[in-house]
C-alpha cells in the first residue's frame, strides 16, 4: 500500500525561534502549516543548549555574586557559594517552562509536529525519519528551513575527552573547576569568560584577531576589554591553536606562538556550523557553503525561490531575536506570493539590535563610528556615563555608558551603543526612535521628552544633551 503524502501550504523544518516565527505568522493568516522537529521537545538549540540555559545560569551567578558583594550580608556572615551543577537547577526549570509554553503555541493553533530528521526528496517534498524508524512524508508549496547551527568541532580536537567542551556541552560540567581556557573570543567566548570569572574561576580568553568583538563600536569594545582584564581575565590576541593535549587532570592548549596554557578544562568556542548536512539539500537543488550555512537573498529565499532559510543556519547575526523576526519576515514574503493580501503590509524589521550578555551587558543598533567615518558622514557623539546617572548610583551598577551617534546637520540618530547593566533592555528605547520616519527620529526626541527620575532611561536625555552641546 502506497504511503499517503499530506499536502500543506507551508512546511517548517525546526522549532527554534526562526521556525516558530515562520509557523505562527503563516497559520495566523489562514495557511495550513506542518512543523518537523528531530528533537524530543520543541524550542531548538536556543531553548535547550544555548540562549535560555546560559542566560539562566548567568542570572543565577549574578544573584550569588550580589549576595557575596553585599556589605550588610557580609557583616552578618551571609555568603552564597554554589557549584555549577547547583546553579544549573534554575536553568532546568526555565527550560521546562519554555517548552511547555511553546508546545502550547503549536497545540492552540492546530499545527501538527512531526518528530524526526527531515530529508528532502525533491524541492517540494520532505520526509521525516523518526528515531524508531517511522517515516512520514509531506509536500509543501513553500518550505522554511530553520534548523539552526551547532558549535564547530575541528577533527583534531578530542571532544569526547571529559575535560574538553563546546558551548553545547560546557553547562554539563559536573565537577569543581578552578581554571578554564576559552579558545575563541566571539560573543559566546566573551559571555562565558564573564560568567566563569564571576565564579572566581581563572580564565584564559584566546582571540585569533586583533580586538574583541570587532563588529562593535571600538569605544564599547575597549570598555569591555578593560573590564574583563580588571576582573582578572587573561586576554590574548592574535593567537592560533597548534594542538590540544589532553591529560587526566586538565588540558594543555599549545599555541603557534609557542605558549602552553594548562587549565582544568578547555572550552572550544571558535565558530559554528549550520545544521544542513542531514537535509539532503542536493535533492532540493540547494548548495550550502563550507560551514553548512545556506545562502539566501534579501527576502531570505534560497537559490530555490519557494524554499526559505532563516536563523542560525544562514549564518550571522545568529541571534535568537534575529531568527524569530527572520521567520516572520520569510512567512510574510511567501504569504504575499500565495496571494494573502492581508499579510502584504510592512514586513517585520530585520534591523535587529545586538545583545551580548557579558557582565556588564553590551547592546547596539545602527552604525558604528568607524562605519560613519568610512562613509564620510558628518556625525557627532553624545555620552552618558552611568557613574553620573542617579539610578546607577542607587543600585551600585555604575560601570558603563550610553552612546548616541547622530548626524551633525539633521540630528538624525544613526547609532546607539550601550555598555553596562541592563544594556540589552535600555537599547530598545533608542531602537524605537531610530525606526520612526523623519523628522521624528532625531536627537530632539530625547532632549524634549521627560523621563522618569531616577531611571536608567534618563541616560538618553543626558547623552542627547551632551551631544547637542558639542555642536555649539
C-alpha positions as CSV (number, residue, x, y, z in Angstrom):
1,X,0.0,0.0,0.0
2,X,1.5,3.4,-1.1
3,X,2.3,5.9,1.6
4,X,-0.2,8.8,1.9
5,X,1.5,12.1,1.3
6,X,-0.2,15.1,3.0
7,X,-0.1,18.5,1.4
8,X,0.4,21.8,3.2
9,X,0.8,25.4,2.2
10,X,4.0,25.7,4.3
11,X,6.4,23.1,5.8
12,X,8.6,24.5,8.5
13,X,11.7,22.5,9.5
14,X,12.8,23.2,13.0
15,X,11.0,24.6,16.1
16,X,13.6,27.1,17.3
17,X,12.8,30.9,17.3
18,X,13.1,31.1,13.4
19,X,10.8,28.1,12.9
20,X,8.3,29.3,15.5
21,X,8.1,32.8,14.0
22,X,7.6,31.4,10.5
23,X,4.9,28.9,11.5
24,X,2.9,31.3,13.6
25,X,3.0,34.0,11.0
26,X,1.7,31.7,8.3
27,X,-1.0,29.9,10.4
28,X,-2.4,33.2,11.7
29,X,-3.1,34.1,8.1
30,X,-5.1,31.0,7.4
31,X,-2.5,28.8,5.8
32,X,-2.0,25.1,6.5
33,X,1.3,24.6,8.3
34,X,3.2,21.5,9.4
35,X,6.4,21.5,11.5
36,X,9.1,18.9,11.5
37,X,11.3,18.6,14.6
38,X,14.0,16.0,15.2
39,X,14.4,16.6,19.0
40,X,12.0,15.2,21.6
41,X,10.9,18.7,22.7
42,X,10.3,21.9,20.8
43,X,12.4,25.0,21.2
44,X,15.6,24.3,19.3
45,X,19.1,24.9,20.4
46,X,18.1,28.3,21.8
47,X,15.9,26.7,24.5
48,X,17.8,23.5,25.3
49,X,21.5,24.2,24.9
50,X,22.1,27.9,24.1
51,X,20.4,31.1,25.0
52,X,18.0,30.0,27.7
53,X,20.2,27.8,29.8
54,X,23.3,30.1,29.5
55,X,21.3,33.2,30.4
56,X,19.5,31.5,33.3
57,X,22.9,30.4,34.6
58,X,24.3,33.9,34.2
59,X,21.4,35.3,36.3
60,X,22.0,32.7,39.0
61,X,25.7,33.6,39.1
62,X,24.7,37.3,39.3
63,X,22.4,36.6,42.2
64,X,25.1,34.7,44.0
65,X,27.7,37.5,43.5
66,X,25.2,40.1,44.6
67,X,24.8,38.3,47.9
68,X,28.6,38.0,48.3
69,X,29.2,41.6,47.5
70,X,26.5,43.0,49.8
71,X,28.1,44.7,52.8
72,X,25.2,44.1,55.1
73,X,25.2,40.4,54.3
74,X,28.9,40.1,54.8
75,X,28.7,41.8,58.2
76,X,26.2,39.1,59.3
77,X,28.3,36.3,57.8
78,X,25.9,35.5,55.0
79,X,27.5,34.2,51.8
80,X,26.4,32.1,48.8
81,X,28.8,29.6,47.2
82,X,27.4,27.1,44.7
83,X,29.0,24.8,42.2
84,X,27.9,24.7,38.5
85,X,25.6,21.7,39.0
86,X,23.6,23.5,41.7
87,X,23.4,26.7,39.7
88,X,22.0,24.7,36.7
89,X,18.9,23.8,38.5
90,X,17.4,27.2,37.8
91,X,18.2,26.7,34.1
92,X,16.3,23.4,34.0
93,X,13.1,25.0,35.5
94,X,13.2,27.8,32.9
95,X,13.7,25.3,30.1
96,X,10.7,23.2,31.2
97,X,8.6,26.3,31.4
98,X,9.7,27.5,27.9
99,X,9.0,24.0,26.4
100,X,5.5,23.9,28.0
101,X,4.6,27.4,26.7
102,X,5.9,26.8,23.2
103,X,4.3,23.4,22.8
104,X,1.0,25.1,23.7
105,X,1.5,27.6,20.8
106,X,1.5,24.7,18.3
107,X,-1.4,22.9,20.0
108,X,-3.5,26.1,20.2
109,X,-3.0,26.8,16.5
110,X,-3.6,23.2,15.4
111,X,-0.1,22.9,13.9
112,X,0.9,19.2,13.7
113,X,4.5,18.4,14.8
114,X,6.2,15.5,13.0
115,X,9.0,14.1,15.1
116,X,12.1,13.0,13.0
117,X,15.0,14.0,10.9
118,X,13.8,16.0,7.9
119,X,15.2,15.0,4.5
120,X,14.4,16.5,1.1
121,X,13.1,14.0,-1.5
122,X,12.6,16.7,-4.1
123,X,12.1,20.6,-4.0
124,X,8.6,20.3,-2.6
125,X,8.6,17.0,-0.7
126,X,10.2,16.3,2.7
127,X,10.4,13.0,4.6
128,X,10.8,12.8,8.4
129,X,12.5,9.7,9.8
130,X,11.9,9.1,13.5
131,X,14.3,7.6,15.9
132,X,12.2,4.4,15.9
133,X,12.5,4.2,12.1
134,X,9.0,5.5,11.4
135,X,8.6,7.7,8.3
136,X,6.2,10.5,7.4
137,X,6.2,12.3,4.1
138,X,4.7,15.8,3.5
139,X,4.6,18.1,0.4
140,X,4.5,21.9,0.6
141,X,4.0,24.8,-1.7
142,X,6.6,26.6,0.4
143,X,9.3,25.4,2.8
144,X,11.1,27.3,5.5
145,X,14.4,25.8,6.8
146,X,15.1,26.8,10.4
147,X,17.4,24.0,11.6
148,X,19.8,26.3,13.5
149,X,23.5,25.6,14.0
150,X,25.9,23.8,16.3
151,X,29.4,24.5,17.5
152,X,32.2,23.9,15.0
153,X,34.3,21.0,16.0
154,X,37.8,20.6,14.4
155,X,38.6,17.0,13.7
156,X,41.9,17.1,15.6
157,X,40.3,18.2,18.9
158,X,39.1,15.3,21.1
159,X,35.6,16.4,22.2
160,X,35.0,13.0,23.8
161,X,37.5,13.8,26.4
162,X,35.8,14.7,29.8
163,X,37.7,18.0,30.0
164,X,37.1,19.3,26.5
165,X,33.8,21.1,25.9
166,X,32.0,23.3,23.4
167,X,29.1,25.7,24.0
168,X,26.6,22.9,23.8
169,X,28.3,20.8,26.5
170,X,30.0,23.3,28.8
171,X,27.0,23.5,31.1
172,X,27.2,19.8,31.7
173,X,30.4,20.2,33.8
174,X,29.8,18.1,36.9
175,X,33.0,18.7,38.9
176,X,34.6,21.7,40.6
177,X,37.0,23.6,38.4
178,X,39.5,26.3,39.3
179,X,40.6,27.3,35.8
180,X,39.4,27.3,32.2
181,X,40.9,28.2,28.8
182,X,38.4,29.5,26.2
183,X,39.6,29.3,22.7
184,X,37.6,31.8,20.6
185,X,36.7,35.3,21.8
186,X,33.5,35.9,19.9
187,X,30.1,36.5,21.5
188,X,29.9,33.1,23.1
189,X,33.5,33.1,24.3
190,X,33.2,36.6,25.9
191,X,29.9,35.7,27.6
192,X,31.4,32.6,29.2
193,X,34.6,34.4,30.1
194,X,32.5,36.8,32.1
195,X,30.4,34.1,33.8
196,X,33.3,31.9,34.8
197,X,35.3,34.8,36.1
198,X,32.3,35.9,38.2
199,X,32.5,32.4,39.8
200,X,36.2,33.2,40.7
201,X,37.5,30.7,38.2
202,X,40.8,31.7,36.5
203,X,40.1,32.4,32.8
204,X,42.3,32.5,29.7
205,X,40.5,34.0,26.8
206,X,42.2,33.3,23.5
207,X,41.4,35.5,20.5
208,X,42.7,34.9,16.9
209,X,42.0,38.5,15.9
210,X,43.4,41.9,16.9
211,X,40.4,43.0,19.1
212,X,37.5,41.5,20.8
213,X,34.1,41.6,19.0
214,X,35.5,43.9,16.2
215,X,32.0,44.3,14.7
216,X,31.1,46.5,17.6
217,X,31.8,50.2,18.3
218,X,35.5,50.5,19.2
219,X,34.9,52.5,22.4
220,X,32.5,49.9,23.7
221,X,34.9,47.1,22.9
222,X,37.7,49.0,24.7
223,X,35.4,49.3,27.7
224,X,34.7,45.6,27.7
225,X,38.4,44.7,27.3
226,X,39.3,46.9,30.2
227,X,36.6,45.5,32.4
228,X,37.5,41.9,31.7
229,X,41.1,42.5,32.4
230,X,40.3,44.4,35.6
231,X,38.3,41.4,36.7
232,X,41.3,39.2,36.2
233,X,40.6,37.6,32.8
234,X,43.8,37.0,30.8
235,X,43.0,38.0,27.2
236,X,45.5,37.0,24.5
237,X,45.1,38.4,21.0
238,X,46.4,37.3,17.6
239,X,46.9,33.7,18.7
240,X,46.3,30.5,16.8
241,X,45.9,26.9,18.0
242,X,48.8,24.5,17.3
243,X,47.3,21.5,19.0
244,X,45.3,20.4,22.0
245,X,46.9,18.0,24.5
246,X,44.5,16.2,26.9
247,X,45.5,14.9,30.4
248,X,43.7,13.2,33.2
249,X,43.8,16.4,35.3
250,X,43.3,19.0,32.6
251,X,44.0,20.2,29.1
252,X,47.1,21.9,27.6
253,X,46.4,24.3,24.7
254,X,49.6,24.6,22.6
255,X,49.6,27.9,20.6
256,X,51.5,28.6,17.5
257,X,53.3,31.4,19.3
258,X,54.9,28.8,21.5
259,X,52.8,29.4,24.6
260,X,51.3,26.5,26.5
261,X,48.3,27.0,28.7
262,X,47.2,24.3,31.1
263,X,43.9,24.6,32.8
264,X,41.3,22.3,34.3
265,X,39.1,22.4,31.2
266,X,39.1,23.8,27.6
267,X,36.0,25.4,26.1
268,X,36.3,25.5,22.3
269,X,34.2,28.4,21.1
270,X,35.6,29.1,17.7
271,X,32.8,29.3,15.2
272,X,29.6,27.4,14.4
273,X,28.3,25.1,11.7
274,X,24.9,25.3,10.1
275,X,22.7,22.2,10.7
276,X,22.2,21.5,7.0
277,X,24.2,18.3,6.5
278,X,21.4,15.8,7.1
279,X,18.8,17.6,5.0
280,X,19.8,16.1,1.6
281,X,19.7,19.6,0.2
282,X,21.1,18.5,-3.2
283,X,17.6,16.9,-3.8
284,X,16.1,20.3,-3.4
285,X,18.7,22.0,-5.7
286,X,20.4,23.9,-2.8
287,X,24.2,24.0,-2.0
288,X,25.3,25.2,1.4
289,X,28.7,26.8,2.0
290,X,31.7,25.1,3.6
291,X,30.4,25.9,7.1
292,X,27.0,24.4,6.3
293,X,25.3,27.8,6.1
294,X,22.6,28.2,3.5
295,X,22.9,31.3,1.2
296,X,19.8,33.4,1.0
297,X,18.8,36.7,-0.8
298,X,17.3,39.8,0.8
299,X,13.9,38.1,1.1
300,X,15.5,35.1,2.8
301,X,14.9,32.9,-0.2
302,X,17.4,30.2,-1.1
303,X,18.6,29.5,-4.7
304,X,15.2,27.8,-5.0
305,X,12.7,30.6,-4.6
306,X,9.9,28.7,-2.8
307,X,12.4,27.4,-0.2
308,X,13.4,29.9,2.5
309,X,16.0,29.7,5.2
310,X,16.1,31.6,8.5
311,X,18.0,31.8,11.8
312,X,21.5,30.4,12.6
313,X,21.5,28.1,9.5
314,X,22.1,31.1,7.3
315,X,25.0,32.4,9.4
316,X,25.3,35.9,11.1
317,X,24.0,37.5,13.1
318,X,23.0,34.2,14.7
319,X,20.8,35.7,17.4
320,X,17.6,34.2,18.7
321,X,15.8,37.6,18.3
322,X,17.0,37.8,14.7
323,X,15.9,34.3,14.0
324,X,12.3,34.9,15.2
325,X,12.0,38.1,13.1
326,X,13.6,36.4,10.1
327,X,11.0,33.6,10.4
328,X,8.1,36.1,10.4
329,X,9.7,38.0,7.6
330,X,10.0,34.9,5.4
331,X,6.4,33.9,6.1
332,X,5.3,37.4,5.3
333,X,7.0,37.2,1.9
334,X,5.7,33.8,1.0
335,X,2.2,34.8,2.1
336,X,2.3,37.6,-0.5
337,X,3.5,35.0,-3.0
338,X,0.5,32.9,-2.1
339,X,-1.8,35.8,-2.6
340,X,-2.7,36.6,1.0
341,X,-3.2,40.4,0.6
342,X,-3.9,40.9,4.3
343,X,-0.3,39.9,5.0
344,X,1.3,42.1,2.4
345,X,1.7,45.1,4.6
346,X,5.0,46.2,6.2
347,X,7.2,43.1,6.8
348,X,8.8,42.6,10.2
349,X,12.0,44.7,10.6
350,X,15.4,43.0,10.0
351,X,17.2,45.9,11.7
352,X,18.0,44.0,14.8
353,X,19.9,45.1,17.8
354,X,22.9,43.1,19.0
355,X,22.6,41.8,22.6
356,X,25.7,40.4,24.3
357,X,25.3,39.0,27.8
358,X,28.8,39.7,29.2
359,X,29.0,41.2,32.6
360,X,28.1,44.0,32.2
361,X,26.0,43.6,29.1
362,X,26.5,45.2,25.7
363,X,23.9,46.1,23.2
364,X,23.9,48.2,20.0
365,X,22.0,49.1,16.9
366,X,22.8,51.2,13.8
367,X,26.1,52.4,12.7
368,X,29.5,52.5,14.5
369,X,31.9,55.4,14.5
370,X,34.2,53.6,12.1
371,X,31.4,52.9,9.6
372,X,30.2,56.5,9.7
373,X,33.8,57.8,9.3
374,X,34.5,55.5,6.3
375,X,31.2,56.6,4.7
376,X,32.2,60.3,5.2
377,X,29.1,61.0,7.2
378,X,29.3,64.2,9.4
379,X,28.3,62.8,12.8
380,X,28.6,63.8,16.4
381,X,28.7,61.8,19.7
382,X,26.7,62.1,22.9
383,X,27.8,60.2,26.0
384,X,26.1,59.4,29.3
385,X,28.4,57.7,31.8
386,X,26.5,55.5,34.2
387,X,28.6,56.7,37.1
388,X,26.7,60.1,36.7
389,X,23.2,58.5,36.5
390,X,21.3,58.6,39.8
391,X,19.6,55.2,39.3
392,X,23.0,53.6,38.7
393,X,24.4,55.2,41.8
394,X,21.5,53.9,43.8
395,X,21.9,50.3,42.5
396,X,25.7,50.4,42.6
397,X,25.9,49.4,39.0
398,X,27.9,52.4,37.8
399,X,30.1,50.7,35.2
400,X,29.3,51.6,31.7
401,X,27.8,54.2,29.4
402,X,25.2,55.0,26.7
403,X,26.5,56.4,23.5
404,X,24.4,58.1,20.8
405,X,25.7,58.8,17.3
406,X,23.8,61.4,15.3
407,X,24.0,63.5,12.1
408,X,25.5,66.9,12.8
409,X,23.1,68.7,10.4
410,X,19.8,66.8,10.6
411,X,20.3,65.5,14.1
412,X,19.1,62.1,12.9
413,X,20.0,59.3,15.3
414,X,22.4,57.0,13.4
415,X,23.6,54.5,16.0
416,X,23.2,53.7,19.7
417,X,25.7,51.7,21.7
418,X,25.4,50.7,25.3
419,X,27.7,49.0,27.8
420,X,26.5,48.4,31.3
421,X,23.8,46.8,33.5
422,X,20.6,46.2,31.6
423,X,22.1,47.4,28.3
424,X,20.0,44.8,26.4
425,X,16.8,46.4,27.8
426,X,17.9,50.1,27.5
427,X,18.7,49.8,23.8
428,X,15.1,49.3,22.8
429,X,14.2,52.9,23.6
430,X,16.7,54.1,21.0
431,X,15.6,51.4,18.6
432,X,12.1,52.6,18.7
433,X,13.1,56.2,17.9
434,X,15.5,55.2,15.1
435,X,12.6,53.3,13.4
436,X,10.5,56.4,13.2
437,X,10.2,58.4,10.0
438,X,11.9,61.8,9.5
439,X,11.6,64.2,11.4
440,X,10.7,62.1,14.5
441,X,14.0,60.0,14.5
442,X,16.2,62.8,15.8
443,X,18.1,63.7,18.9
444,X,15.4,66.2,19.8
445,X,13.1,63.4,21.0
446,X,15.4,62.6,23.8
447,X,16.1,66.2,24.7
448,X,12.4,67.2,24.7
449,X,11.0,64.1,26.4
450,X,10.5,63.8,30.2
451,X,12.0,60.6,31.6
452,X,11.1,59.1,35.0
453,X,13.7,60.0,37.6
454,X,15.7,58.2,38.7
455,X,15.8,55.6,35.9
456,X,18.4,54.2,33.6
457,X,16.3,55.5,30.7
458,X,17.3,59.0,31.7
459,X,20.7,58.3,30.2
460,X,19.2,59.0,26.8
461,X,18.4,62.6,27.8
462,X,21.9,63.1,29.4
463,X,23.6,61.6,26.3
464,X,21.5,63.7,23.9
465,X,22.2,66.9,25.7
466,X,25.9,66.0,25.9
467,X,26.0,65.5,22.1
468,X,23.8,68.6,21.3
469,X,26.2,70.8,23.3
470,X,29.1,69.7,21.2
471,X,27.5,71.4,18.2
472,X,28.0,74.9,19.6
